[in-house]
């Protein structure tokens, strides 16, 4: 199934993000974008041991912080959980990464506060 044809389309964490990723890479890395979306959202996120909230809180610690912070909020993670996740990762990723990363939640929260108030 193609990512643009609905892989994970009903999952609140991505809200069309898979299709946006594929579209944004159509001129340079279309096959890679499809592979990422189909593997992550078509396979890995379908495994039964973790719910979407658990998957997103774990994924925030990876790269693409703003994308995964928004996704975590979309599936019910709280702001405190997200901030504590960033602190937790300092022990594994190191303090420089944690300090760089801790600005992302504040930016996402501020942007969402603007969206939610309009």
C-alpha positions as CSV (number, residue, x, y, z in Angstrom):
1,X,0.0,0.0,0.0
2,X,1.3,3.4,-0.8
3,X,1.8,6.0,1.9
4,X,-0.3,8.5,-0.1
5,X,-3.1,5.9,-0.2
6,X,-3.7,5.8,3.5
7,X,-1.0,4.0,5.5
8,X,-1.8,5.1,9.1
9,X,-4.2,7.7,7.8
10,X,-6.6,7.0,10.7
11,X,-3.9,7.4,13.4
12,X,-4.2,10.7,15.2
13,X,-0.4,10.9,15.8
14,X,0.4,11.5,12.1
15,X,-2.6,13.5,10.9
16,X,-1.6,13.2,7.3
17,X,2.1,13.6,8.0
18,X,2.9,10.5,6.0
19,X,1.4,11.9,2.9
20,X,3.1,15.2,3.5
21,X,6.5,13.5,3.9
22,X,6.0,11.6,0.7
23,X,4.9,14.7,-1.2
24,X,7.8,16.7,0.1
25,X,10.3,14.2,-1.1
26,X,8.7,13.3,-4.5
27,X,11.5,15.0,-6.5
28,X,14.5,13.7,-4.5
29,X,13.7,10.6,-2.4
30,X,10.2,9.4,-3.1
31,X,11.0,5.7,-2.6
32,X,12.8,6.4,0.7
33,X,9.9,8.5,2.0
34,X,7.4,5.7,1.0
35,X,9.6,3.1,2.7
36,X,9.8,5.1,5.9
37,X,6.1,5.7,6.1
38,X,5.1,2.2,5.1
39,X,7.6,0.5,7.5
40,X,7.0,2.8,10.5
41,X,3.3,3.4,10.3
42,X,2.3,0.3,8.3
43,X,4.4,-2.2,10.3
44,X,6.1,-1.1,13.5
45,X,3.2,1.0,14.8
46,X,0.8,-2.0,14.2
47,X,2.7,-4.2,16.7
48,X,0.4,-4.8,19.7
49,X,2.7,-4.4,22.8
50,X,2.7,-0.6,22.9
51,X,-0.1,1.9,22.4
52,X,0.3,5.0,20.3
53,X,0.9,7.2,23.3
54,X,3.8,5.0,24.5
55,X,5.3,4.8,21.0
56,X,5.3,8.6,20.6
57,X,6.7,9.4,24.1
58,X,9.6,7.0,23.2
59,X,10.0,8.5,19.7
60,X,10.3,12.1,21.0
61,X,13.8,11.2,22.1
62,X,14.9,10.5,18.6
63,X,15.3,13.2,16.0
64,X,12.6,15.3,14.4
65,X,11.6,16.6,17.8
66,X,8.9,19.0,16.7
67,X,7.1,16.4,14.6
68,X,7.1,13.8,17.4
69,X,6.2,16.3,20.1
70,X,3.1,17.2,18.1
71,X,2.3,13.6,17.5
72,X,2.7,12.8,21.2
73,X,0.3,15.6,22.1
74,X,-2.1,14.3,19.4
75,X,-2.3,10.9,21.1
76,X,-2.7,12.2,24.6
77,X,0.7,12.8,26.1
78,X,0.8,15.6,28.5
79,X,3.3,18.5,28.4
80,X,4.9,17.4,31.7
81,X,5.4,13.9,30.3
82,X,7.1,15.4,27.2
83,X,9.4,17.7,29.3
84,X,10.3,14.8,31.6
85,X,11.1,12.6,28.6
86,X,13.6,15.2,27.5
87,X,15.2,15.3,30.9
88,X,15.3,11.4,31.0
89,X,17.2,11.3,27.7
90,X,20.0,13.5,29.0
91,X,21.4,10.4,30.7
92,X,21.5,8.6,27.3
93,X,22.0,11.3,24.7
94,X,24.1,13.6,26.8
95,X,23.6,17.1,28.2
96,X,24.4,19.0,25.0
97,X,21.7,17.1,23.1
98,X,19.3,17.5,25.9
99,X,19.9,21.2,26.2
100,X,19.5,21.6,22.4
101,X,16.4,19.5,22.5
102,X,14.6,21.1,25.4
103,X,13.8,24.2,23.4
104,X,11.6,22.2,21.0
105,X,8.8,21.4,23.4
106,X,8.4,25.1,24.3
107,X,8.2,26.1,20.7
108,X,5.6,23.4,19.9
109,X,3.6,24.3,23.0
110,X,3.6,28.0,22.1
111,X,2.6,27.2,18.5
112,X,-0.2,24.9,19.6
113,X,-1.5,27.4,22.1
114,X,-1.9,29.8,19.2
115,X,-3.7,27.2,17.2
116,X,-6.0,26.2,20.0
117,X,-7.0,29.7,20.9
118,X,-8.1,30.7,17.4
